[in-house]
Amino acid sequence: MSRRGSLKGEDDRVDVNISPLIDMVFILLIFFIVTTVFVDEEGFLVDRPEPSPDPTPQEEEPFVIEITGEGQVVIDGQDVGIGAVRSRVASRMRQAQVPVIVQVDAQARSSIMVRVLDEARLADAETVSVTTRN
């Protein structure tokens, strides 16, 4: 008849057994941990320069090669052309190893700059750097 009377004496509570669910979660966790691929990222090594105990200032002036906007190659105020760069740099490097600086005008052609850099490196210059001017 009435359901209210049955609540007084009987316990209608239903328990859910969750231990198989916990077991399944642990099995899945172990499966994912075991099957995970850890990526071993490779980098590249950088050679860092070692600091010297007492830096000695360079007494020699750098060897400067200028390239004008018109494509002229100027060394020590003289227009020498690309063909004379290697011999001039080689004679200077025989005296002392000094840095070679190529000053390039902003309007100069890059092909001339590349040829001058190649000639300087072929003349056994250890340090060749490029600067621009407007």
C-alpha positions as a LaTeX table, in Angstrom:
\begin{tabular}{lrrr}
\hline
Residue & $x$ (\AA) & $y$ (\AA) & $z$ (\AA) \\
\hline
Met1 & 0.00 & 0.00 & 0.00 \\
Ser2 & 2.04 & 2.81 & 1.22 \\
Arg3 & 5.74 & 2.80 & 0.82 \\
Arg4 & 6.31 & 5.00 & 3.79 \\
Gly5 & 5.84 & 2.18 & 6.17 \\
Ser6 & 8.60 & 0.16 & 4.62 \\
Leu7 & 11.26 & 2.80 & 5.20 \\
Lys8 & 11.10 & 2.48 & 8.91 \\
Gly9 & 12.45 & $-0.97$ & 9.36 \\
Glu10 & 14.31 & $-1.87$ & 6.18 \\
Asp11 & 17.51 & $-0.52$ & 4.78 \\
Asp12 & 17.14 & $-0.01$ & 1.00 \\
Arg13 & 20.64 & 1.27 & 0.57 \\
Val14 & 22.64 & $-0.13$ & $-2.37$ \\
Asp15 & 26.45 & $-0.15$ & $-2.20$ \\
Val16 & 28.54 & $-0.05$ & $-5.35$ \\
Asn17 & 31.79 & $-1.92$ & $-5.17$ \\
Ile18 & 34.40 & 0.36 & $-6.78$ \\
Ser19 & 37.49 & $-1.74$ & $-6.14$ \\
Pro20 & 37.44 & $-3.23$ & $-9.70$ \\
Leu21 & 37.20 & 0.34 & $-11.02$ \\
Ile22 & 40.27 & 1.40 & $-9.00$ \\
Asp23 & 42.14 & $-1.68$ & $-10.21$ \\
Met24 & 41.28 & $-0.80$ & $-13.82$ \\
Val25 & 42.49 & 2.80 & $-13.35$ \\
Phe26 & 45.83 & 1.60 & $-11.97$ \\
Ile27 & 46.23 & $-0.87$ & $-14.84$ \\
Leu28 & 45.58 & 1.91 & $-17.38$ \\
Leu29 & 47.98 & 4.22 & $-15.57$ \\
Ile30 & 50.74 & 1.62 & $-15.66$ \\
Phe31 & 49.99 & 0.93 & $-19.35$ \\
Phe32 & 50.30 & 4.60 & $-20.29$ \\
Ile33 & 53.49 & 5.06 & $-18.28$ \\
Val34 & 55.12 & 2.01 & $-19.88$ \\
Thr35 & 54.09 & 2.88 & $-23.46$ \\
Thr36 & 55.00 & 6.56 & $-23.30$ \\
Val37 & 57.87 & 7.53 & $-25.57$ \\
Phe38 & 60.19 & 10.06 & $-24.03$ \\
Val39 & 61.71 & 12.34 & $-26.64$ \\
Asp40 & 65.43 & 12.79 & $-26.30$ \\
Glu41 & 65.98 & 16.18 & $-27.89$ \\
Glu42 & 69.41 & 16.69 & $-29.25$ \\
Gly43 & 71.04 & 20.07 & $-29.38$ \\
Phe44 & 74.34 & 21.21 & $-30.73$ \\
Leu45 & 77.52 & 21.98 & $-28.92$ \\
Val46 & 78.72 & 25.54 & $-28.72$ \\
Asp47 & 82.41 & 26.25 & $-28.39$ \\
Arg48 & 82.62 & 29.00 & $-25.85$ \\
Pro49 & 85.79 & 31.03 & $-25.74$ \\
Glu50 & 87.88 & 30.68 & $-22.63$ \\
Pro51 & 88.47 & 33.93 & $-20.77$ \\
Ser52 & 92.07 & 34.98 & $-20.76$ \\
Pro53 & 93.64 & 35.90 & $-17.41$ \\
Asp54 & 94.89 & 39.29 & $-18.53$ \\
Pro55 & 93.67 & 40.68 & $-21.82$ \\
Thr56 & 96.44 & 42.23 & $-23.85$ \\
Pro57 & 95.41 & 45.16 & $-26.00$ \\
Gln58 & 96.10 & 44.87 & $-29.69$ \\
Glu59 & 98.88 & 47.18 & $-30.66$ \\
Glu60 & 98.47 & 46.58 & $-34.38$ \\
Glu61 & 95.87 & 48.50 & $-36.32$ \\
Pro62 & 93.34 & 46.39 & $-38.22$ \\
Phe63 & 93.70 & 46.10 & $-41.98$ \\
Val64 & 90.82 & 48.10 & $-43.49$ \\
Ile65 & 89.44 & 47.53 & $-46.98$ \\
Glu66 & 86.80 & 49.98 & $-48.20$ \\
Ile67 & 84.21 & 49.28 & $-50.89$ \\
Thr68 & 82.56 & 52.41 & $-52.26$ \\
Gly69 & 79.06 & 52.71 & $-53.69$ \\
Glu70 & 80.53 & 52.80 & $-57.20$ \\
Gly71 & 82.23 & 49.42 & $-56.66$ \\
Gln72 & 85.78 & 50.69 & $-56.10$ \\
Val73 & 88.00 & 48.76 & $-53.70$ \\
Val74 & 90.13 & 51.17 & $-51.67$ \\
Ile75 & 93.10 & 50.18 & $-49.49$ \\
Asp76 & 95.09 & 52.89 & $-47.69$ \\
Gly77 & 93.38 & 55.59 & $-49.75$ \\
Gln78 & 94.25 & 54.01 & $-53.12$ \\
Asp79 & 91.83 & 52.40 & $-55.55$ \\
Val80 & 93.42 & 48.99 & $-56.05$ \\
Gly81 & 90.66 & 46.81 & $-57.48$ \\
Ile82 & 89.67 & 43.31 & $-56.44$ \\
Gly83 & 92.72 & 41.67 & $-58.00$ \\
Ala84 & 95.15 & 43.35 & $-55.61$ \\
Val85 & 93.27 & 42.49 & $-52.41$ \\
Arg86 & 94.80 & 39.04 & $-51.92$ \\
Ser87 & 98.41 & 40.19 & $-52.37$ \\
Arg88 & 97.97 & 43.23 & $-50.08$ \\
Val89 & 96.29 & 41.20 & $-47.35$ \\
Ala90 & 98.85 & 38.38 & $-47.64$ \\
Ser91 & 101.79 & 40.79 & $-47.29$ \\
Arg92 & 100.16 & 42.36 & $-44.23$ \\
Met93 & 99.42 & 38.95 & $-42.66$ \\
Arg94 & 103.06 & 37.94 & $-43.07$ \\
Gln95 & 104.02 & 40.87 & $-40.85$ \\
Ala96 & 101.41 & 40.21 & $-38.15$ \\
Gln97 & 98.03 & 38.51 & $-37.89$ \\
Val98 & 95.64 & 41.44 & $-37.55$ \\
Pro99 & 91.89 & 41.50 & $-38.11$ \\
Val100 & 90.68 & 42.48 & $-41.58$ \\
Ile101 & 87.73 & 44.85 & $-41.65$ \\
Val102 & 85.76 & 45.36 & $-44.85$ \\
Gln103 & 83.84 & 48.65 & $-44.81$ \\
Val104 & 81.04 & 48.43 & $-47.35$ \\
Asp105 & 79.00 & 51.35 & $-48.60$ \\
Ala106 & 75.24 & 50.80 & $-48.38$ \\
Gln107 & 74.86 & 51.20 & $-52.17$ \\
Ala108 & 77.72 & 48.80 & $-53.04$ \\
Arg109 & 76.92 & 45.55 & $-54.82$ \\
Ser110 & 77.00 & 42.50 & $-52.60$ \\
Ser111 & 78.83 & 40.46 & $-55.25$ \\
Ile112 & 81.86 & 42.76 & $-54.92$ \\
Met113 & 81.76 & 42.42 & $-51.14$ \\
Val114 & 81.67 & 38.62 & $-51.37$ \\
Arg115 & 84.61 & 38.57 & $-53.78$ \\
Val116 & 86.66 & 40.84 & $-51.49$ \\
Leu117 & 85.82 & 38.63 & $-48.48$ \\
Asp118 & 86.88 & 35.53 & $-50.43$ \\
Glu119 & 90.16 & 37.15 & $-51.47$ \\
Ala120 & 90.91 & 38.15 & $-47.88$ \\
Arg121 & 90.24 & 34.64 & $-46.61$ \\
Leu122 & 92.38 & 33.13 & $-49.38$ \\
Ala123 & 95.21 & 35.39 & $-48.19$ \\
Asp124 & 95.20 & 33.54 & $-44.81$ \\
Ala125 & 93.41 & 36.22 & $-42.80$ \\
Glu126 & 92.14 & 34.63 & $-39.60$ \\
Thr127 & 89.53 & 37.27 & $-38.70$ \\
Val128 & 87.50 & 38.97 & $-41.41$ \\
Ser129 & 84.56 & 41.16 & $-40.45$ \\
Val130 & 82.18 & 43.40 & $-42.34$ \\
Thr131 & 80.87 & 46.85 & $-41.43$ \\
Thr132 & 78.55 & 49.14 & $-43.38$ \\
Arg133 & 78.45 & 52.84 & $-43.80$ \\
Asn134 & 75.88 & 55.17 & $-45.32$ \\
\hline
\end{tabular}
